[in-house]
Amino acid sequence: MRVRIHAVGDILLAESPYCSGFGIRTLIREKGPGYPFRHVREALAGADLVLGNLEAPISESSPREGIWRDFFRADPEATAALDDGHFSVVSVANNHIMEHGEEGFRSTLRHLRERGILPAGARNGPEVITIGGVRVGFFAYSFIGDPVAGSLYNRAMDEGPVIGEIARHRGELDLVVVMLHWGEENVHDPSPEQVRIGRAIADGGADIVIGSHPHVIQGYEIHNGKLIAYSLGNFLFENIVAGTGKTFIARIDVELPSRAVTVEPVPVVSDRDRYCPKPAEGADRSAILGLIDTLNRRIQDVPDADYARRSGDYGRIARSAKRRADAQIKLHFLRNIPRYPLAVSSGIIGSYLRKFRVGP
């Protein structure tokens, strides 16, 4: 028997301050929930399961005050967009999902389940879907810190808790999929720690490992017969930073009972103004496939120690990427100041200045 999975990267149904009034949340309100995935609806169809990482809560209300009540919070009506994209499972283990508190998180789970979409990564064990008698278990964890105490989603500092949880359920499952929020933003090569952890989790019982958070494509490899996709990039996002508008759908086929895995990347692009992903064509398609091939060759069959040595000073690389991204975000803000309500632009400037405040 064959199980087909279509996996994608980060999904934002809300908007950040930097796209206030002209971001994804606004466009869904204006154009309806069928708008975001209209170009990729066909490409996502035909799978037994469609997966992604949900990057913000879905909630009617927020405990936050002022302009911050509306940022990184999706309307409940927007959940219909996930239906339109044929999504079966989304990870809720990430550093934005509790932006609006416990009730915002619980509301997210409630709205997803009402749509028949499973929220992987809540602290209640794996989500399980049975397809033709095959039990597929979904585990999700975040390795990214956030300021929320007592988060209601799965967080981990290393692979130990993930492997332990897989071991507790492996005998009940025919296929194990692990979704991880990890790595450094805007860096195309996974960190040596990502590679070490991903391989350890694959060796510890996962059949498929799907990564998110870097917002750009990172490579994937078949490790001892198991798939590790380090980052699929942004799928539906604001894409302010260069390179974040290029992604792909990972069409994954798993043959059972052998659990042999094959992957076909389907290149996808989106722009900064309309956000919506669409199948890449021509030069864009060739460039994305070429990038994936290059990144894959840097990882596949390279021992952990050799990969770490080749990576050099990875911390320096990540800091450099952050500086470039910060500069592009500031430029985006300056270009769009006329579009923001005064309260929003003032709030952004105030937030930025507070970072540099010295003294009590």
Secondary structure, 3 states (H helix, E strand, C coil): CEEEEEEEEEECCCCCHHHCCCCHHHHHHHHCCCCCCCCCHHHHCCCCEEEEEECCCECCCCCCCHHHHCCCCECHHHHHHHHHCCCCEEECCCCCCCCCHHHHHHHHHHHHHHCCCEEECECCCCEEEEECCEEEEEEEEECCCCCCCCCCECECCCCHHHHHHHHHHHHHCCEEEEEEECCCCCCCCCCHHHHHHHHHHHHCCCCEEEEECCCCECCEEEECCEEEECCECEEECCCCCCCCCEEEEEEEEEECCCCEEEEEEEEEECCCCCCCCEECCHHHHHHHHHHHHHHHHHHCCCCHHHHHHHHCCHHHHHHHHHHHHHHHHHHHHHHHHHHCCHHHHHHHHHHHHHCCCCCC
